[in-house]
Amino acid sequence: MAKCAICEKGAHFGNSVSHSHRKSPKMWKSNVKSVRVKTEGGSKKMYVCTSCLKSGCVERA
């Protein structure tokens, strides 16, 4: 699973709990996109989460 290159956000793990309180494993995936980002030396392709894109932490190329 990909991680955000800016905030290191990745997948979260826990339990899905039913009405009868039986537990089964669950995985929450973060919304990570592969985008071209402006850097000092030009542009670079990296994985960035959508919250970092929306907040303006990175600038798209």
C-alpha distance matrix in Angstrom:
0.0 3.8 6.7 10.1 12.5 15.4 14.8 11.7 10.5 7.2 7.0 10.6 12.3 15.9 18.6 19.8 23.6 26.0 29.6 31.0 28.6 26.7 23.2 20.2 16.6 14.5 11.0 11.0 8.2 9.3 10.9 9.3 11.4 12.3 15.8 18.8 20.0 23.5 23.9 27.2 27.2 26.4 23.1 19.7 16.5 13.5 10.6 12.5 12.4 15.4 17.3 17.6 18.7 21.2 22.6 23.4 21.5 20.8 23.1 22.1 23.9
3.8 0.0 3.8 6.8 9.0 12.0 12.1 9.3 8.8 6.6 8.2 12.0 14.5 18.2 21.1 22.3 26.0 28.6 32.0 33.6 31.2 29.6 26.1 23.3 19.7 17.3 13.5 12.6 9.3 8.8 9.6 7.0 8.8 9.2 12.6 15.3 16.3 19.7 20.2 23.5 23.6 22.8 19.6 16.1 13.1 9.9 6.9 9.0 9.6 12.9 14.9 14.6 15.6 18.4 19.7 20.1 18.1 17.2 19.5 18.6 20.4
6.7 3.8 0.0 3.8 6.2 8.8 8.4 5.5 5.5 4.6 7.8 11.1 14.2 17.9 21.2 22.6 26.2 29.0 32.3 34.0 31.3 30.1 26.5 24.2 20.5 18.0 14.3 12.8 9.8 8.2 9.5 7.0 9.5 10.3 12.8 15.3 15.4 18.6 18.7 21.8 22.5 22.1 19.1 15.8 13.4 9.7 6.7 7.6 8.0 11.7 12.8 12.1 13.9 16.6 17.2 17.8 15.4 15.0 17.8 17.7 19.9
10.1 6.8 3.8 0.0 3.8 5.5 5.8 4.7 5.2 6.7 10.2 13.1 16.6 20.0 23.3 24.6 28.0 30.8 33.8 35.9 33.2 32.4 28.9 26.7 23.2 20.4 16.7 14.5 11.5 8.8 9.0 6.4 8.4 9.4 10.9 13.2 12.6 15.6 15.9 19.2 20.3 19.7 16.8 14.0 12.0 8.2 5.4 4.6 5.4 9.1 9.9 8.6 10.5 13.4 13.7 14.0 11.6 11.4 14.4 14.7 17.1
12.5 9.0 6.2 3.8 0.0 3.8 6.2 5.7 8.1 9.9 13.5 16.4 19.8 23.2 26.7 28.2 31.5 34.4 37.5 39.4 36.7 35.8 32.2 30.1 26.5 23.9 20.2 18.2 15.2 12.6 12.6 9.6 10.5 10.2 10.9 12.1 10.9 13.4 12.9 15.9 17.0 16.9 14.4 11.6 10.4 6.8 5.8 5.8 8.2 11.6 12.2 9.7 11.4 14.7 14.5 13.9 10.9 10.2 13.2 13.8 15.8
15.4 12.0 8.8 5.5 3.8 0.0 3.8 5.9 8.1 11.1 14.8 17.0 20.7 23.8 27.3 28.7 31.9 34.9 37.7 39.8 37.0 36.5 33.0 31.2 27.7 25.0 21.4 19.0 16.4 13.2 13.2 10.9 12.1 12.4 12.4 13.4 11.3 13.2 12.8 15.6 17.5 17.5 15.4 13.3 12.7 9.5 8.5 6.7 8.1 10.9 10.3 7.3 9.8 12.7 11.7 11.2 7.8 8.3 11.8 13.4 15.9
14.8 12.1 8.4 5.8 6.2 3.8 0.0 3.8 5.5 9.1 12.6 14.2 17.8 20.7 24.2 25.8 28.8 31.9 34.7 36.7 33.8 33.4 30.0 28.5 25.1 22.4 19.0 16.6 14.6 11.5 12.4 11.0 13.2 14.5 15.0 16.6 14.8 16.9 16.6 19.3 21.3 21.3 19.1 16.9 16.0 12.4 10.5 8.4 8.2 10.9 9.6 7.7 11.1 13.1 11.9 12.6 9.5 11.0 14.8 16.4 19.2
11.7 9.3 5.5 4.7 5.7 5.9 3.8 0.0 3.8 6.3 10.0 11.9 15.3 18.6 22.2 24.1 27.2 30.4 33.4 35.2 32.2 31.5 27.9 26.1 22.6 20.2 16.7 14.8 12.8 10.4 12.1 10.4 13.0 14.0 15.4 17.3 16.1 18.6 18.1 20.8 22.3 22.5 20.0 17.3 15.8 12.1 9.8 9.0 8.9 12.4 11.9 10.5 13.5 15.8 15.2 15.9 13.0 13.8 17.3 18.3 20.8
10.5 8.8 5.5 5.2 8.1 8.1 5.5 3.8 0.0 3.8 7.2 8.9 12.6 15.7 19.2 20.7 23.9 26.9 29.9 31.8 28.9 28.3 24.9 23.1 19.8 17.0 13.6 11.3 9.5 7.0 9.1 8.5 11.8 13.8 15.6 18.2 17.4 20.2 20.5 23.5 25.0 24.6 21.9 19.1 17.1 13.4 10.3 8.9 7.4 10.5 10.0 10.0 12.9 14.6 14.5 16.0 13.7 14.8 18.1 18.9 21.7
7.2 6.6 4.6 6.7 9.9 11.1 9.1 6.3 3.8 0.0 3.8 6.6 10.0 13.5 16.8 18.4 21.8 24.8 28.0 29.7 26.9 25.9 22.4 20.3 16.7 14.1 10.5 8.9 6.9 5.8 8.7 8.2 11.7 13.7 16.3 19.1 19.1 22.3 22.6 25.7 26.7 26.2 23.3 20.2 17.7 14.0 10.6 10.4 8.9 12.1 12.5 12.9 15.3 17.1 17.7 19.1 17.0 17.5 20.6 20.7 23.4
7.0 8.2 7.8 10.2 13.5 14.8 12.6 10.0 7.2 3.8 0.0 3.8 6.7 10.2 13.4 14.9 18.4 21.3 24.6 26.2 23.5 22.4 18.8 16.6 13.0 10.4 6.8 5.7 4.6 5.7 9.3 9.9 13.4 15.7 18.7 21.9 22.2 25.6 26.1 29.3 30.2 29.6 26.4 23.3 20.5 17.0 13.4 13.4 11.4 14.0 14.5 15.8 17.9 19.3 20.2 22.0 20.3 20.8 23.7 23.6 26.3
10.6 12.0 11.1 13.1 16.4 17.0 14.2 11.9 8.9 6.6 3.8 0.0 3.8 6.9 10.3 12.2 15.5 18.7 21.9 23.4 20.4 19.6 16.0 14.3 11.0 8.6 5.8 5.1 6.5 7.9 11.7 13.0 16.7 19.3 22.1 25.3 25.3 28.6 29.0 32.2 33.3 32.8 29.7 26.7 24.0 20.4 16.9 16.4 14.0 16.1 15.9 17.6 20.0 20.9 21.5 23.7 22.1 23.2 26.3 26.5 29.4
12.3 14.5 14.2 16.6 19.8 20.7 17.8 15.3 12.6 10.0 6.7 3.8 0.0 3.8 7.2 9.7 12.9 16.2 19.6 20.6 17.6 16.3 12.6 10.9 7.6 6.0 4.7 6.3 8.8 11.1 14.8 16.2 19.8 22.3 25.3 28.6 28.8 32.1 32.5 35.6 36.7 36.2 33.1 29.9 27.1 23.6 20.1 19.9 17.6 19.6 19.6 21.3 23.7 24.6 25.2 27.5 25.9 27.0 30.0 30.1 32.9
15.9 18.2 17.9 20.0 23.2 23.8 20.7 18.6 15.7 13.5 10.2 6.9 3.8 0.0 3.8 6.9 9.5 13.1 16.3 17.2 14.0 13.0 9.4 8.6 6.1 5.4 6.5 8.2 11.5 13.9 17.4 19.3 22.9 25.6 28.6 31.9 32.2 35.4 35.9 39.0 40.2 39.7 36.6 33.5 30.7 27.2 23.6 23.1 20.5 22.2 21.8 23.9 26.3 26.7 27.3 30.0 28.6 29.9 32.9 33.1 36.0
18.6 21.1 21.2 23.3 26.7 27.3 24.2 22.2 19.2 16.8 13.4 10.3 7.2 3.8 0.0 3.8 6.1 9.5 12.9 13.5 10.4 9.3 5.8 5.5 4.6 5.1 8.1 10.1 13.7 16.4 19.7 21.9 25.4 28.2 31.2 34.7 35.2 38.5 39.2 42.4 43.5 42.8 39.6 36.6 33.6 30.2 26.6 26.1 23.4 24.7 24.4 26.9 29.1 29.2 30.0 32.8 31.7 33.0 35.9 35.9 38.8
19.8 22.3 22.6 24.6 28.2 28.7 25.8 24.1 20.7 18.4 14.9 12.2 9.7 6.9 3.8 0.0 3.8 6.6 10.1 11.4 9.0 8.1 5.6 5.3 6.0 5.5 8.8 10.4 14.0 16.8 19.6 22.3 25.5 28.5 31.5 35.1 35.8 39.3 40.3 43.7 44.8 43.8 40.4 37.5 34.4 31.2 27.5 26.9 23.9 24.7 24.7 27.5 29.3 29.2 30.3 33.2 32.5 33.7 36.4 36.1 39.1
23.6 26.0 26.2 28.0 31.5 31.9 28.8 27.2 23.9 21.8 18.4 15.5 12.9 9.5 6.1 3.8 0.0 3.8 6.8 7.9 5.4 5.7 4.7 6.7 8.9 9.2 12.6 13.9 17.6 20.2 22.9 25.8 29.0 32.2 35.0 38.7 39.2 42.6 43.7 47.0 48.2 47.3 43.9 41.1 38.0 34.8 31.1 30.3 27.1 27.7 27.4 30.4 32.3 31.8 32.8 36.0 35.4 36.8 39.5 39.4 42.5
26.0 28.6 29.0 30.8 34.4 34.9 31.9 30.4 26.9 24.8 21.3 18.7 16.2 13.1 9.5 6.6 3.8 0.0 3.8 5.4 4.9 5.4 6.6 8.4 11.3 11.7 15.1 16.4 20.0 22.7 25.0 28.0 31.0 34.2 37.1 40.8 41.6 45.1 46.3 49.8 50.9 49.7 46.3 43.5 40.3 37.3 33.5 32.7 29.6 29.8 29.8 32.9 34.5 33.9 35.2 38.3 38.0 39.3 41.8 41.5 44.6
29.6 32.0 32.3 33.8 37.5 37.7 34.7 33.4 29.9 28.0 24.6 21.9 19.6 16.3 12.9 10.1 6.8 3.8 0.0 3.8 5.3 7.5 9.8 12.1 15.1 15.4 18.7 19.6 23.1 25.6 27.7 30.9 33.9 37.2 40.0 43.7 44.4 47.8 49.2 52.6 53.9 52.7 49.3 46.6 43.4 40.4 36.6 35.6 32.3 32.2 32.0 35.3 36.8 35.9 37.1 40.4 40.3 41.8 44.3 44.0 47.2
31.0 33.6 34.0 35.9 39.4 39.8 36.7 35.2 31.8 29.7 26.2 23.4 20.6 17.2 13.5 11.4 7.9 5.4 3.8 0.0 3.8 5.7 9.0 11.8 15.3 16.5 20.1 21.6 25.2 27.9 30.3 33.3 36.4 39.5 42.4 46.1 46.9 50.3 51.5 54.9 56.1 55.0 51.6 48.8 45.6 42.5 38.7 38.0 34.8 35.0 34.8 37.9 39.6 38.9 40.1 43.3 43.0 44.4 47.0 46.8 49.9
28.6 31.2 31.3 33.2 36.7 37.0 33.8 32.2 28.9 26.9 23.5 20.4 17.6 14.0 10.4 9.0 5.4 4.9 5.3 3.8 0.0 3.8 6.3 9.7 12.8 14.2 17.7 19.3 23.0 25.6 28.3 31.2 34.4 37.6 40.4 44.1 44.6 48.0 49.0 52.2 53.5 52.6 49.3 46.5 43.4 40.1 36.4 35.6 32.5 33.0 32.6 35.5 37.5 37.0 37.8 41.0 40.5 42.0 44.8 44.8 47.9
26.7 29.6 30.1 32.4 35.8 36.5 33.4 31.5 28.3 25.9 22.4 19.6 16.3 13.0 9.3 8.1 5.7 5.4 7.5 5.7 3.8 0.0 3.8 6.8 10.3 12.4 16.2 18.4 21.9 24.9 27.7 30.3 33.4 36.3 39.5 43.1 43.8 47.3 48.2 51.5 52.5 51.6 48.3 45.3 42.1 38.9 35.3 34.9 32.0 32.8 32.7 35.5 37.4 37.2 38.3 41.3 40.5 41.8 44.5 44.3 47.2
23.2 26.1 26.5 28.9 32.2 33.0 30.0 27.9 24.9 22.4 18.8 16.0 12.6 9.4 5.8 5.6 4.7 6.6 9.8 9.0 6.3 3.8 0.0 3.8 6.8 9.1 12.8 15.2 18.7 21.7 24.7 27.1 30.4 33.1 36.3 39.9 40.6 44.0 44.8 48.0 49.0 48.2 44.9 41.9 38.7 35.5 31.9 31.6 28.8 29.9 29.8 32.4 34.4 34.5 35.4 38.3 37.3 38.6 41.4 41.2 44.1
20.2 23.3 24.2 26.7 30.1 31.2 28.5 26.1 23.1 20.3 16.6 14.3 10.9 8.6 5.5 5.3 6.7 8.4 12.1 11.8 9.7 6.8 3.8 0.0 3.8 6.5 10.2 13.1 16.3 19.6 22.5 24.7 27.8 30.4 33.7 37.2 38.2 41.7 42.5 45.8 46.6 45.7 42.4 39.2 36.0 32.9 29.3 29.3 26.8 28.0 28.4 30.9 32.7 33.0 34.2 36.9 35.8 36.8 39.4 39.0 41.7
16.6 19.7 20.5 23.2 26.5 27.7 25.1 22.6 19.8 16.7 13.0 11.0 7.6 6.1 4.6 6.0 8.9 11.3 15.1 15.3 12.8 10.3 6.8 3.8 0.0 3.8 7.0 10.4 13.3 16.6 19.7 21.5 24.7 27.2 30.5 34.0 34.8 38.4 39.0 42.3 43.0 42.2 38.9 35.7 32.5 29.3 25.8 26.0 23.7 25.3 25.7 27.9 29.8 30.4 31.5 34.0 32.8 33.6 36.3 35.9 38.5
14.5 17.3 18.0 20.4 23.9 25.0 22.4 20.2 17.0 14.1 10.4 8.6 6.0 5.4 5.1 5.5 9.2 11.7 15.4 16.5 14.2 12.4 9.1 6.5 3.8 0.0 3.8 6.8 9.8 13.2 16.1 18.2 21.4 24.1 27.3 30.9 31.7 35.3 36.2 39.5 40.3 39.4 36.0 32.9 29.7 26.6 22.9 22.9 20.3 21.7 22.2 24.5 26.3 26.8 28.1 30.6 29.5 30.3 32.9 32.5 35.2
11.0 13.5 14.3 16.7 20.2 21.4 19.0 16.7 13.6 10.5 6.8 5.8 4.7 6.5 8.1 8.8 12.6 15.1 18.7 20.1 17.7 16.2 12.8 10.2 7.0 3.8 0.0 3.8 6.3 9.7 12.8 14.6 17.8 20.4 23.6 27.2 28.0 31.5 32.4 35.8 36.5 35.6 32.2 29.2 26.0 22.8 19.2 19.1 16.7 18.4 19.0 21.2 22.9 23.7 25.0 27.3 26.1 26.7 29.4 28.9 31.6
11.0 12.6 12.8 14.5 18.2 19.0 16.6 14.8 11.3 8.9 5.7 5.1 6.3 8.2 10.1 10.4 13.9 16.4 19.6 21.6 19.3 18.4 15.2 13.1 10.4 6.8 3.8 0.0 3.8 6.6 9.6 11.9 15.3 18.4 21.3 24.8 25.5 28.9 30.0 33.5 34.5 33.4 30.0 27.2 24.1 20.9 17.1 16.5 13.7 14.9 15.5 17.8 19.5 20.1 21.4 23.9 23.0 23.7 26.3 26.0 28.9
8.2 9.3 9.8 11.5 15.2 16.4 14.6 12.8 9.5 6.9 4.6 6.5 8.8 11.5 13.7 14.0 17.6 20.0 23.1 25.2 23.0 21.9 18.7 16.3 13.3 9.8 6.3 3.8 0.0 3.8 6.5 8.4 11.7 14.6 17.6 21.2 22.0 25.6 26.8 30.3 31.1 29.9 26.5 23.6 20.4 17.3 13.6 13.2 10.7 12.3 13.5 15.5 16.8 17.9 19.5 21.5 20.5 20.8 23.3 22.7 25.4
9.3 8.8 8.2 8.8 12.6 13.2 11.5 10.4 7.0 5.8 5.7 7.9 11.1 13.9 16.4 16.8 20.2 22.7 25.6 27.9 25.6 24.9 21.7 19.6 16.6 13.2 9.7 6.6 3.8 0.0 3.8 5.8 9.5 12.7 15.1 18.6 19.0 22.5 23.7 27.2 28.3 27.1 23.8 21.2 18.2 15.0 11.2 10.1 7.2 8.8 9.8 11.7 13.2 14.3 15.8 17.7 16.8 17.3 19.8 19.5 22.4
10.9 9.6 9.5 9.0 12.6 13.2 12.4 12.1 9.1 8.7 9.3 11.7 14.8 17.4 19.7 19.6 22.9 25.0 27.7 30.3 28.3 27.7 24.7 22.5 19.7 16.1 12.8 9.6 6.5 3.8 0.0 3.8 6.6 10.3 12.4 16.0 16.8 20.3 22.1 25.7 26.8 25.1 21.7 19.4 16.4 13.6 10.0 8.5 5.5 6.0 8.2 10.3 10.7 11.9 14.1 15.8 15.4 15.4 17.4 16.7 19.6
9.3 7.0 7.0 6.4 9.6 10.9 11.0 10.4 8.5 8.2 9.9 13.0 16.2 19.3 21.9 22.3 25.8 28.0 30.9 33.3 31.2 30.3 27.1 24.7 21.5 18.2 14.6 11.9 8.4 5.8 3.8 0.0 3.8 6.9 9.4 12.9 13.7 17.4 18.9 22.6 23.4 21.8 18.3 15.8 12.7 9.9 6.2 5.4 4.1 6.3 9.0 9.6 9.9 12.1 14.2 15.0 14.1 13.4 15.3 14.4 17.0
11.4 8.8 9.5 8.4 10.5 12.1 13.2 13.0 11.8 11.7 13.4 16.7 19.8 22.9 25.4 25.5 29.0 31.0 33.9 36.4 34.4 33.4 30.4 27.8 24.7 21.4 17.8 15.3 11.7 9.5 6.6 3.8 0.0 3.8 6.1 9.8 11.4 15.2 17.2 21.0 21.4 19.4 15.7 13.5 10.2 8.2 5.5 5.5 6.0 7.0 10.5 10.5 9.4 12.1 14.6 14.7 14.2 12.5 13.6 11.9 14.1
12.3 9.2 10.3 9.4 10.2 12.4 14.5 14.0 13.8 13.7 15.7 19.3 22.3 25.6 28.2 28.5 32.2 34.2 37.2 39.5 37.6 36.3 33.1 30.4 27.2 24.1 20.4 18.4 14.6 12.7 10.3 6.9 3.8 0.0 3.8 7.1 9.4 13.2 15.1 18.8 18.7 16.6 12.8 10.3 6.7 5.6 4.5 6.4 8.6 10.1 13.4 12.4 11.1 14.3 16.6 15.8 14.9 12.5 13.1 10.9 12.2
15.8 12.6 12.8 10.9 10.9 12.4 15.0 15.4 15.6 16.3 18.7 22.1 25.3 28.6 31.2 31.5 35.0 37.1 40.0 42.4 40.4 39.5 36.3 33.7 30.5 27.3 23.6 21.3 17.6 15.1 12.4 9.4 6.1 3.8 0.0 3.8 6.2 9.9 12.3 16.1 16.2 13.7 10.0 8.3 5.6 5.8 6.3 6.9 9.6 10.2 13.3 11.7 9.5 12.9 15.1 13.5 13.1 10.1 9.8 7.2 8.4
18.8 15.3 15.3 13.2 12.1 13.4 16.6 17.3 18.2 19.1 21.9 25.3 28.6 31.9 34.7 35.1 38.7 40.8 43.7 46.1 44.1 43.1 39.9 37.2 34.0 30.9 27.2 24.8 21.2 18.6 16.0 12.9 9.8 7.1 3.8 0.0 3.8 6.9 9.5 13.0 12.8 10.0 6.3 5.5 4.3 6.4 8.7 9.4 12.6 13.2 15.8 13.5 11.3 14.7 16.4 14.0 13.4 9.8 8.7 5.9 5.5
20.0 16.3 15.4 12.6 10.9 11.3 14.8 16.1 17.4 19.1 22.2 25.3 28.8 32.2 35.2 35.8 39.2 41.6 44.4 46.9 44.6 43.8 40.6 38.2 34.8 31.7 28.0 25.5 22.0 19.0 16.8 13.7 11.4 9.4 6.2 3.8 0.0 3.8 6.4 10.1 10.8 8.6 5.5 5.3 6.1 7.0 9.4 9.1 12.3 13.0 14.8 11.8 10.0 13.5 14.3 11.5 10.5 6.8 5.8 4.6 5.0
23.5 19.7 18.6 15.6 13.4 13.2 16.9 18.6 20.2 22.3 25.6 28.6 32.1 35.4 38.5 39.3 42.6 45.1 47.8 50.3 48.0 47.3 44.0 41.7 38.4 35.3 31.5 28.9 25.6 22.5 20.3 17.4 15.2 13.2 9.9 6.9 3.8 0.0 3.8 7.0 8.2 6.0 4.5 6.5 8.9 10.2 12.9 12.4 15.6 16.1 17.3 14.0 12.3 15.4 15.6 12.2 11.2 7.7 5.9 5.9 4.9
23.9 20.2 18.7 15.9 12.9 12.8 16.6 18.1 20.5 22.6 26.1 29.0 32.5 35.9 39.2 40.3 43.7 46.3 49.2 51.5 49.0 48.2 44.8 42.5 39.0 36.2 32.4 30.0 26.8 23.7 22.1 18.9 17.2 15.1 12.3 9.5 6.4 3.8 0.0 3.8 5.5 5.3 5.4 6.7 9.9 10.9 13.8 13.7 17.0 18.2 19.0 15.4 14.6 17.7 17.3 14.0 12.1 9.2 8.6 9.5 8.6
27.2 23.5 21.8 19.2 15.9 15.6 19.3 20.8 23.5 25.7 29.3 32.2 35.6 39.0 42.4 43.7 47.0 49.8 52.6 54.9 52.2 51.5 48.0 45.8 42.3 39.5 35.8 33.5 30.3 27.2 25.7 22.6 21.0 18.8 16.1 13.0 10.1 7.0 3.8 0.0 3.8 5.7 7.9 9.6 13.2 14.3 17.4 17.3 20.6 21.8 22.3 18.6 18.0 20.9 20.0 16.6 14.7 12.2 11.6 12.8 11.5
27.2 23.6 22.5 20.3 17.0 17.5 21.3 22.3 25.0 26.7 30.2 33.3 36.7 40.2 43.5 44.8 48.2 50.9 53.9 56.1 53.5 52.5 49.0 46.6 43.0 40.3 36.5 34.5 31.1 28.3 26.8 23.4 21.4 18.7 16.2 12.8 10.8 8.2 5.5 3.8 0.0 3.8 6.8 8.6 12.4 14.2 17.7 18.4 22.0 23.4 24.4 20.8 20.0 23.1 22.8 19.4 17.6 14.7 13.7 14.0 11.9
26.4 22.8 22.1 19.7 16.9 17.5 21.3 22.5 24.6 26.2 29.6 32.8 36.2 39.7 42.8 43.8 47.3 49.7 52.7 55.0 52.6 51.6 48.2 45.7 42.2 39.4 35.6 33.4 29.9 27.1 25.1 21.8 19.4 16.6 13.7 10.0 8.6 6.0 5.3 5.7 3.8 0.0 3.8 6.8 10.5 13.0 16.5 17.1 20.6 21.6 23.0 19.7 18.2 21.3 21.5 18.1 16.9 13.5 11.8 11.3 8.6
23.1 19.6 19.1 16.8 14.4 15.4 19.1 20.0 21.9 23.3 26.4 29.7 33.1 36.6 39.6 40.4 43.9 46.3 49.3 51.6 49.3 48.3 44.9 42.4 38.9 36.0 32.2 30.0 26.5 23.8 21.7 18.3 15.7 12.8 10.0 6.3 5.5 4.5 5.4 7.9 6.8 3.8 0.0 3.8 7.0 9.7 13.1 13.9 17.4 18.4 20.2 17.1 15.4 18.8 19.4 16.3 15.2 11.5 10.0 8.6 6.2
19.7 16.1 15.8 14.0 11.6 13.3 16.9 17.3 19.1 20.2 23.3 26.7 29.9 33.5 36.6 37.5 41.1 43.5 46.6 48.8 46.5 45.3 41.9 39.2 35.7 32.9 29.2 27.2 23.6 21.2 19.4 15.8 13.5 10.3 8.3 5.5 5.3 6.5 6.7 9.6 8.6 6.8 3.8 0.0 3.8 6.4 10.1 11.6 15.3 16.9 18.9 16.0 14.8 18.4 19.2 16.5 14.9 11.4 11.0 9.6 8.3
16.5 13.1 13.4 12.0 10.4 12.7 16.0 15.8 17.1 17.7 20.5 24.0 27.1 30.7 33.6 34.4 38.0 40.3 43.4 45.6 43.4 42.1 38.7 36.0 32.5 29.7 26.0 24.1 20.4 18.2 16.4 12.7 10.2 6.7 5.6 4.3 6.1 8.9 9.9 13.2 12.4 10.5 7.0 3.8 0.0 3.8 7.2 9.4 13.0 14.8 17.3 14.9 13.6 17.3 18.6 16.6 15.1 11.8 11.7 9.8 9.3
13.5 9.9 9.7 8.2 6.8 9.5 12.4 12.1 13.4 14.0 17.0 20.4 23.6 27.2 30.2 31.2 34.8 37.3 40.4 42.5 40.1 38.9 35.5 32.9 29.3 26.6 22.8 20.9 17.3 15.0 13.6 9.9 8.2 5.6 5.8 6.4 7.0 10.2 10.9 14.3 14.2 13.0 9.7 6.4 3.8 0.0 3.8 6.3 10.0 12.4 14.6 12.3 11.9 15.6 16.7 15.2 13.2 10.6 11.7 10.6 11.4
10.6 6.9 6.7 5.4 5.8 8.5 10.5 9.8 10.3 10.6 13.4 16.9 20.1 23.6 26.6 27.5 31.1 33.5 36.6 38.7 36.4 35.3 31.9 29.3 25.8 22.9 19.2 17.1 13.6 11.2 10.0 6.2 5.5 4.5 6.3 8.7 9.4 12.9 13.8 17.4 17.7 16.5 13.1 10.1 7.2 3.8 0.0 3.8 6.9 9.7 12.1 10.5 10.5 14.0 15.3 14.7 12.9 11.0 12.8 11.8 13.5
12.5 9.0 7.6 4.6 5.8 6.7 8.4 9.0 8.9 10.4 13.4 16.4 19.9 23.1 26.1 26.9 30.3 32.7 35.6 38.0 35.6 34.9 31.6 29.3 26.0 22.9 19.1 16.5 13.2 10.1 8.5 5.4 5.5 6.4 6.9 9.4 9.1 12.4 13.7 17.3 18.4 17.1 13.9 11.6 9.4 6.3 3.8 0.0 3.8 6.5 8.4 6.7 7.0 10.4 11.6 11.3 9.7 8.4 10.7 10.4 13.1
12.4 9.6 8.0 5.4 8.2 8.1 8.2 8.9 7.4 8.9 11.4 14.0 17.6 20.5 23.4 23.9 27.1 29.6 32.3 34.8 32.5 32.0 28.8 26.8 23.7 20.3 16.7 13.7 10.7 7.2 5.5 4.1 6.0 8.6 9.6 12.6 12.3 15.6 17.0 20.6 22.0 20.6 17.4 15.3 13.0 10.0 6.9 3.8 0.0 3.8 5.5 5.5 6.6 8.9 10.3 11.3 10.3 10.2 12.6 12.6 15.8
15.4 12.9 11.7 9.1 11.6 10.9 10.9 12.4 10.5 12.1 14.0 16.1 19.6 22.2 24.7 24.7 27.7 29.8 32.2 35.0 33.0 32.8 29.9 28.0 25.3 21.7 18.4 14.9 12.3 8.8 6.0 6.3 7.0 10.1 10.2 13.2 13.0 16.1 18.2 21.8 23.4 21.6 18.4 16.9 14.8 12.4 9.7 6.5 3.8 0.0 3.8 5.4 4.9 6.0 8.5 9.9 10.3 10.3 12.1 12.0 15.4
17.3 14.9 12.8 9.9 12.2 10.3 9.6 11.9 10.0 12.5 14.5 15.9 19.6 21.8 24.4 24.7 27.4 29.8 32.0 34.8 32.6 32.7 29.8 28.4 25.7 22.2 19.0 15.5 13.5 9.8 8.2 9.0 10.5 13.4 13.3 15.8 14.8 17.3 19.0 22.3 24.4 23.0 20.2 18.9 17.3 14.6 12.1 8.4 5.5 3.8 0.0 3.8 5.4 5.1 6.1 8.6 8.8 10.3 12.7 13.6 17.3
17.6 14.6 12.1 8.6 9.7 7.3 7.7 10.5 10.0 12.9 15.8 17.6 21.3 23.9 26.9 27.5 30.4 32.9 35.3 37.9 35.5 35.5 32.4 30.9 27.9 24.5 21.2 17.8 15.5 11.7 10.3 9.6 10.5 12.4 11.7 13.5 11.8 14.0 15.4 18.6 20.8 19.7 17.1 16.0 14.9 12.3 10.5 6.7 5.5 5.4 3.8 0.0 3.8 5.5 5.2 6.3 5.3 6.8 9.7 11.2 14.8
18.7 15.6 13.9 10.5 11.4 9.8 11.1 13.5 12.9 15.3 17.9 20.0 23.7 26.3 29.1 29.3 32.3 34.5 36.8 39.6 37.5 37.4 34.4 32.7 29.8 26.3 22.9 19.5 16.8 13.2 10.7 9.9 9.4 11.1 9.5 11.3 10.0 12.3 14.6 18.0 20.0 18.2 15.4 14.8 13.6 11.9 10.5 7.0 6.6 4.9 5.4 3.8 0.0 3.8 5.6 5.4 6.3 6.0 7.5 8.3 12.0
21.2 18.4 16.6 13.4 14.7 12.7 13.1 15.8 14.6 17.1 19.3 20.9 24.6 26.7 29.2 29.2 31.8 33.9 35.9 38.9 37.0 37.2 34.5 33.0 30.4 26.8 23.7 20.1 17.9 14.3 11.9 12.1 12.1 14.3 12.9 14.7 13.5 15.4 17.7 20.9 23.1 21.3 18.8 18.4 17.3 15.6 14.0 10.4 8.9 6.0 5.1 5.5 3.8 0.0 3.8 5.5 7.8 8.8 9.9 10.9 14.7
22.6 19.7 17.2 13.7 14.5 11.7 11.9 15.2 14.5 17.7 20.2 21.5 25.2 27.3 30.0 30.3 32.8 35.2 37.1 40.1 37.8 38.3 35.4 34.2 31.5 28.1 25.0 21.4 19.5 15.8 14.1 14.2 14.6 16.6 15.1 16.4 14.3 15.6 17.3 20.0 22.8 21.5 19.4 19.2 18.6 16.7 15.3 11.6 10.3 8.5 6.1 5.2 5.6 3.8 0.0 3.8 5.7 8.2 10.1 12.3 16.0
23.4 20.1 17.8 14.0 13.9 11.2 12.6 15.9 16.0 19.1 22.0 23.7 27.5 30.0 32.8 33.2 36.0 38.3 40.4 43.3 41.0 41.3 38.3 36.9 34.0 30.6 27.3 23.9 21.5 17.7 15.8 15.0 14.7 15.8 13.5 14.0 11.5 12.2 14.0 16.6 19.4 18.1 16.3 16.5 16.6 15.2 14.7 11.3 11.3 9.9 8.6 6.3 5.4 5.5 3.8 0.0 3.8 5.3 6.6 9.4 12.9
21.5 18.1 15.4 11.6 10.9 7.8 9.5 13.0 13.7 17.0 20.3 22.1 25.9 28.6 31.7 32.5 35.4 38.0 40.3 43.0 40.5 40.5 37.3 35.8 32.8 29.5 26.1 23.0 20.5 16.8 15.4 14.1 14.2 14.9 13.1 13.4 10.5 11.2 12.1 14.7 17.6 16.9 15.2 14.9 15.1 13.2 12.9 9.7 10.3 10.3 8.8 5.3 6.3 7.8 5.7 3.8 0.0 3.8 7.0 10.0 13.2
20.8 17.2 15.0 11.4 10.2 8.3 11.0 13.8 14.8 17.5 20.8 23.2 27.0 29.9 33.0 33.7 36.8 39.3 41.8 44.4 42.0 41.8 38.6 36.8 33.6 30.3 26.7 23.7 20.8 17.3 15.4 13.4 12.5 12.5 10.1 9.8 6.8 7.7 9.2 12.2 14.7 13.5 11.5 11.4 11.8 10.6 11.0 8.4 10.2 10.3 10.3 6.8 6.0 8.8 8.2 5.3 3.8 0.0 3.8 6.6 9.5
23.1 19.5 17.8 14.4 13.2 11.8 14.8 17.3 18.1 20.6 23.7 26.3 30.0 32.9 35.9 36.4 39.5 41.8 44.3 47.0 44.8 44.5 41.4 39.4 36.3 32.9 29.4 26.3 23.3 19.8 17.4 15.3 13.6 13.1 9.8 8.7 5.8 5.9 8.6 11.6 13.7 11.8 10.0 11.0 11.7 11.7 12.8 10.7 12.6 12.1 12.7 9.7 7.5 9.9 10.1 6.6 7.0 3.8 0.0 3.8 6.5
22.1 18.6 17.7 14.7 13.8 13.4 16.4 18.3 18.9 20.7 23.6 26.5 30.1 33.1 35.9 36.1 39.4 41.5 44.0 46.8 44.8 44.3 41.2 39.0 35.9 32.5 28.9 26.0 22.7 19.5 16.7 14.4 11.9 10.9 7.2 5.9 4.6 5.9 9.5 12.8 14.0 11.3 8.6 9.6 9.8 10.6 11.8 10.4 12.6 12.0 13.6 11.2 8.3 10.9 12.3 9.4 10.0 6.6 3.8 0.0 3.8
23.9 20.4 19.9 17.1 15.8 15.9 19.2 20.8 21.7 23.4 26.3 29.4 32.9 36.0 38.8 39.1 42.5 44.6 47.2 49.9 47.9 47.2 44.1 41.7 38.5 35.2 31.6 28.9 25.4 22.4 19.6 17.0 14.1 12.2 8.4 5.5 5.0 4.9 8.6 11.5 11.9 8.6 6.2 8.3 9.3 11.4 13.5 13.1 15.8 15.4 17.3 14.8 12.0 14.7 16.0 12.9 13.2 9.5 6.5 3.8 0.0
